[in-house]
Amino acid sequence: MTQYRITLLSGDGIGPEIMAVAVEVLKVIGQQFNLSFEFQEALMGGVAIEAKGEPLPAETVEICKASDAVLLAAIGDFKYDNLPRHLRPETGLLGLRSALGLFANLRPAKILPQLIDASTLKREVVEGVDIMVVRELTGGIYFGQPKGIFATESGEKRGVNTMAYTEAEIDRIGRIAFETARKRWKKLCSVDKANVLDVSQLWRDRIIALSAEYPDVELSHMYVDNAAMQLVRNPRQFDTIVTGNLFGDILSDEAAMLTGSIGMLPSASVGAAGPGLFEPVHGSAPDIAGQDKANPLAQVLSAAMMLKYGLNQPAASDRIEQAVLQVLDDGKRTGDIMAEGMTALGCQGMGEALIQALNASQA
């Protein structure tokens, strides 16, 4: 039996509800594939602020580093928005990514046939869309120095953030992107703003240089403003997209909404070595927390990504994805993806339906 130690960061809002569903799914998958999961809980986000006075306690970092993978649910709450920036839940997430060396974020945006009419775009535009956005996570304008709000000689305040990338930072995310594209349809679009930003010109130069190592991958380039437009005009043209931290933050959310519900989408953050971080892309939804209204499918699909990209268990991952499709085929929906004629389920009910589908696959 293969054994794995998994750190669970349930976090805030709906986090504990959706995490509970994912854990039950993983337990069933473990039985089916002879996998043993040792789950350990740790604090991050608002719950950590309340318990420890900071969003990312040092003991949480150490627990995560000692695990094989980290599964995160959701963090944040409106009541923390006025805290100093270093004490906000989101700062804890940035700190964890940095501490674990997670420089690459993989966010799929795939149109599921069962939910195609949930998209705000026309069926003929989004049908067949299957995009992977590879976003650089630990560099760029979010981490560049200098940054801050400073007083000028005249006494006026001036805000500064620095967008900066080294060749090494670009090369390592570029290789992740090329390797990802190679596993898909071998098309990579690098998104930058090289017409006005020097840092983007370096980005483009390095991606072009790397392409010589991947002659089987078709490389193209697109300015970020055009890419934003093309994602809603003709999203099927994209296979794999690679871009920097700021642009990737924006474009991955835009791509997510092509699917009709951000509540359906997982993500993976990985580095050169050590545990990866796997989480849904939606927020903590504190307004529906504790009401059994949350959609747990993105959390469950994040667990599937953990199996595939973090633990090298693709068959187990595929079975979870098939269970999700089966539940949707059966017409079962949570409120955010509800449609006429479908069966309404809460968070717990959706989890039970997934377990039934997994057990049926073994029959």
C-alpha positions in Angstrom: 0.0 0.0 0.0 1.3 3.4 -1.0 1.2 5.9 1.9 0.9 9.7 1.7 0.8 12.4 4.3 -1.6 15.2 3.3 -1.9 18.5 5.1 -5.4 19.9 5.1 -5.9 23.7 5.3 -9.7 24.0 5.7 -9.5 27.8 6.3 -12.5 30.0 6.5 -16.1 30.4 5.4 -17.3 27.3 3.4 -13.8 25.8 3.6 -14.5 23.2 6.3 -17.7 22.0 4.5 -16.1 21.5 1.1 -12.9 20.0 2.6 -15.0 17.4 4.5 -16.4 16.2 1.1 -13.0 16.0 -0.5 -11.6 14.0 2.4 -14.4 11.5 2.2 -13.9 11.1 -1.6 -10.1 10.6 -1.0 -10.8 7.9 1.6 -12.9 6.0 -1.0 -10.3 6.4 -3.7 -7.7 5.2 -1.3 -9.6 2.0 -0.7 -10.1 1.5 -4.5 -6.5 2.1 -5.4 -4.7 0.7 -2.4 -3.6 4.2 -1.2 -3.2 5.2 2.4 -3.7 8.9 3.3 -2.6 10.3 6.6 -4.5 13.6 7.0 -3.2 16.4 9.3 -5.0 19.7 9.9 -3.2 23.0 10.1 -4.3 26.6 10.5 -4.1 29.3 7.8 -6.2 32.4 7.0 -8.8 33.9 9.3 -8.9 30.9 11.7 -5.1 31.3 12.2 -5.5 35.0 12.9 -8.1 34.3 15.5 -6.1 31.5 17.1 -2.5 32.7 16.6 -2.7 36.3 15.8 -1.2 35.8 12.3 -2.5 34.4 9.0 0.4 31.9 8.5 1.9 30.5 11.7 5.4 29.1 11.6 4.1 25.7 12.7 1.8 25.5 9.7 4.7 26.1 7.3 6.7 23.3 8.9 3.7 20.9 8.8 3.2 21.7 5.1 6.9 21.2 4.3 6.8 17.7 5.9 3.9 16.6 3.9 3.6 15.0 0.4 0.9 17.4 -0.7 -1.1 20.3 0.7 -4.9 20.6 0.1 -6.3 24.0 0.7 -10.0 24.9 0.8 -10.6 28.7 1.1 -9.5 31.6 3.2 -10.6 35.1 3.9 -13.6 37.1 5.3 -14.8 40.6 4.9 -14.1 41.3 8.5 -10.4 41.1 7.9 -10.3 43.5 5.0 -9.3 46.5 7.3 -6.4 44.7 8.9 -2.8 45.8 8.1 -1.8 44.1 4.9 0.7 41.8 6.6 -2.1 40.4 8.8 -4.7 39.7 6.1 -5.5 36.1 5.2 -4.4 36.6 1.6 -0.9 37.5 2.8 -0.7 34.1 4.5 -1.4 32.4 1.1 1.4 34.4 -0.6 3.7 33.5 2.2 3.0 29.8 2.0 3.6 29.8 -1.8 6.9 31.5 -1.2 7.9 29.2 1.7 7.2 26.1 -0.3 8.8 27.4 -3.5 5.6 27.1 -5.5 6.5 29.2 -8.5 4.0 27.7 -11.0 0.2 27.8 -10.8 -1.8 25.5 -13.2 -5.4 26.5 -13.6 -7.6 24.6 -16.1 -10.7 26.1 -17.7 -12.5 23.3 -19.3 -16.1 23.4 -20.6 -18.0 20.5 -19.3 -20.8 19.5 -21.7 -23.3 19.2 -18.9 -22.8 22.8 -17.9 -22.2 24.5 -21.2 -25.4 26.5 -20.9 -24.3 28.0 -17.6 -21.7 30.0 -19.4 -22.5 33.6 -20.1 -21.1 33.2 -23.6 -22.8 31.6 -26.5 -22.6 27.8 -26.9 -20.9 28.1 -30.2 -18.1 30.2 -28.7 -17.3 28.1 -25.6 -18.2 24.6 -26.8 -15.0 22.4 -26.7 -12.9 25.0 -24.8 -10.1 23.3 -22.8 -7.5 25.8 -21.6 -4.6 25.5 -19.1 -3.2 28.8 -17.8 0.3 28.5 -16.4 0.9 31.5 -14.1 4.2 32.5 -12.5 3.5 32.8 -8.8 6.5 34.0 -6.8 7.9 36.9 -8.9 6.7 39.9 -10.8 4.9 42.9 -9.5 3.6 41.2 -6.3 7.1 40.5 -5.0 9.4 43.0 -6.8 11.3 45.6 -4.8 11.1 48.4 -4.0 7.4 48.5 -3.1 5.3 50.6 -0.7 3.8 54.0 -0.2 6.3 56.7 0.2 6.3 60.5 0.8 7.8 62.6 -1.9 9.9 65.8 -1.2 6.7 67.8 -1.7 4.9 65.7 1.0 2.7 64.0 -1.5 2.3 60.2 -1.1 3.5 58.0 -4.0 2.7 54.3 -4.3 5.3 52.0 -5.9 5.3 48.4 -7.0 8.1 47.0 -9.1 7.6 44.4 -11.9 10.8 42.4 -12.1 11.9 39.0 -13.4 15.3 37.4 -13.7 16.2 35.0 -16.6 16.2 32.1 -14.1 12.7 32.9 -12.9 11.4 33.1 -16.5 13.2 29.9 -17.6 11.8 27.8 -14.8 8.2 28.8 -15.4 8.8 28.5 -19.1 9.9 24.9 -18.8 6.8 24.0 -16.7 4.7 25.6 -19.4 6.4 23.8 -22.3 6.2 20.4 -20.5 2.5 21.0 -19.7 1.8 21.9 -23.3 3.6 18.8 -24.4 1.2 16.7 -22.4 -1.8 18.4 -24.0 -2.1 19.5 -27.6 1.4 20.9 -28.0 0.4 24.5 -28.4 1.8 27.2 -26.1 0.9 30.9 -26.1 3.1 33.2 -24.1 1.3 36.4 -23.0 3.3 39.5 -22.2 3.4 43.3 -22.9 6.7 43.4 -24.7 5.6 46.4 -26.8 5.9 48.7 -23.7 7.5 46.9 -20.8 11.2 46.0 -20.7 10.5 43.2 -18.3 8.1 41.7 -20.8 10.8 42.0 -23.6 13.1 39.9 -21.4 10.2 37.4 -20.8 9.6 37.0 -24.6 13.4 36.7 -25.3 13.8 33.9 -22.8 10.6 32.0 -23.9 11.8 32.1 -27.5 15.2 30.8 -26.4 13.6 28.0 -24.5 11.5 27.0 -27.4 14.6 25.5 -29.1 14.4 22.7 -26.4 10.8 21.9 -27.4 10.6 21.8 -31.2 7.5 19.7 -31.0 5.5 22.5 -29.2 4.1 25.3 -31.4 4.9 28.6 -29.7 3.0 31.9 -30.2 3.0 35.3 -28.5 0.2 37.6 -27.6 0.0 41.0 -25.8 -2.0 40.8 -22.7 -4.7 43.2 -23.7 -5.3 41.2 -26.9 -5.3 38.0 -25.0 -8.0 39.3 -22.7 -10.1 40.1 -25.7 -9.4 36.8 -27.5 -10.4 34.7 -24.5 -14.0 35.9 -24.9 -13.9 36.3 -28.7 -12.4 32.9 -29.7 -11.3 30.9 -26.6 -10.9 27.7 -28.6 -7.7 29.0 -30.2 -5.9 28.5 -26.9 -4.4 25.3 -25.5 -1.8 26.3 -22.9 -1.1 29.9 -21.9 2.0 30.9 -19.9 2.3 34.4 -18.4 3.6 36.4 -15.4 2.1 36.8 -12.0 -0.1 39.9 -12.6 -1.3 39.0 -16.0 -1.9 35.4 -15.0 -4.0 36.5 -12.0 -6.3 38.4 -14.3 -6.5 36.1 -17.3 -7.0 32.9 -15.2 -10.0 34.4 -13.6 -11.3 35.5 -16.9 -10.8 32.0 -18.4 -12.5 30.5 -15.3 -15.7 32.4 -16.0 -15.9 30.9 -19.5 -17.1 27.7 -17.8 -20.1 29.5 -16.2 -19.2 28.9 -12.5 -16.0 29.6 -10.7 -17.3 27.0 -8.2 -16.3 24.2 -10.6 -12.6 25.0 -11.1 -9.5 23.5 -9.3 -5.9 24.7 -9.4 -2.4 23.4 -8.6 0.6 25.3 -7.4 3.9 23.4 -7.9 7.6 24.0 -7.5 10.8 22.2 -8.5 10.6 19.9 -5.5 8.6 19.3 -2.3 4.9 19.3 -1.8 2.5 21.1 -4.1 -0.5 23.2 -3.0 -3.9 22.3 -4.5 -7.0 24.5 -4.1 -10.2 25.6 -5.7 -10.1 29.0 -7.4 -13.3 30.3 -5.7 -13.3 32.3 -2.5 -14.5 31.4 1.0 -18.1 32.7 0.5 -18.7 33.6 4.1 -22.3 34.7 3.3 -23.3 31.0 2.8 -21.0 29.4 5.2 -22.6 26.7 7.4 -25.8 26.6 5.4 -25.0 23.5 3.3 -25.2 25.6 0.1 -21.6 25.4 -1.1 -20.5 23.6 -4.2 -17.8 21.1 -3.3 -16.9 20.0 -6.8 -14.0 22.4 -7.3 -12.5 21.2 -4.0 -13.0 17.6 -5.1 -11.4 18.3 -8.5 -8.5 20.0 -6.7 -8.0 16.7 -4.8 -8.0 15.0 -8.2 -5.3 17.4 -9.4 -3.3 16.6 -6.3 -3.4 13.0 -7.1 -2.3 13.6 -10.7 0.2 16.4 -10.4 1.4 16.0 -6.8 1.3 12.3 -6.1 1.6 10.8 -9.6 -1.6 8.8 -9.3 -3.3 9.7 -12.6 -5.7 6.7 -12.7 -7.1 7.6 -9.3 -7.4 11.2 -10.4 -9.3 10.2 -13.6 -11.8 8.1 -11.5 -12.7 11.2 -9.4 -13.1 13.3 -12.5 -15.4 10.6 -14.0 -17.4 10.5 -10.8 -18.0 14.2 -11.1 -19.1 13.9 -14.7 -21.4 11.0 -13.7 -23.1 13.1 -11.0 -23.6 15.9 -13.5 -25.0 13.5 -16.1 -27.5 12.3 -13.5 -28.8 15.9 -13.3 -27.6 16.6 -9.8 -26.7 20.3 -9.0 -25.9 22.6 -6.3 -27.5 26.1 -6.3 -24.7 27.9 -8.3 -25.1 25.5 -11.3 -28.8 24.7 -10.9 -30.9 24.5 -14.1 -34.5 23.7 -14.9 -35.3 20.0 -14.5 -32.2 19.2 -12.4 -32.1 17.8 -8.8 -31.1 20.3 -6.2 -28.5 19.1 -3.7 -26.6 20.8 -0.8 -22.9 20.4 -0.2 -23.3 17.2 1.9 -25.8 15.7 -0.6 -23.4 16.3 -3.5 -20.7 14.6 -1.5 -22.9 11.6 -1.0 -23.8 11.5 -4.7 -20.0 11.4 -5.5 -19.4 8.5 -3.2 -22.3 6.6 -4.8 -20.8 7.3 -8.2 -17.4 6.1 -7.1 -18.8 2.9 -5.5 -20.8 2.2 -8.7 -17.6 2.5 -10.8 -16.2 -0.4 -8.8 -19.3 -2.6 -9.1 
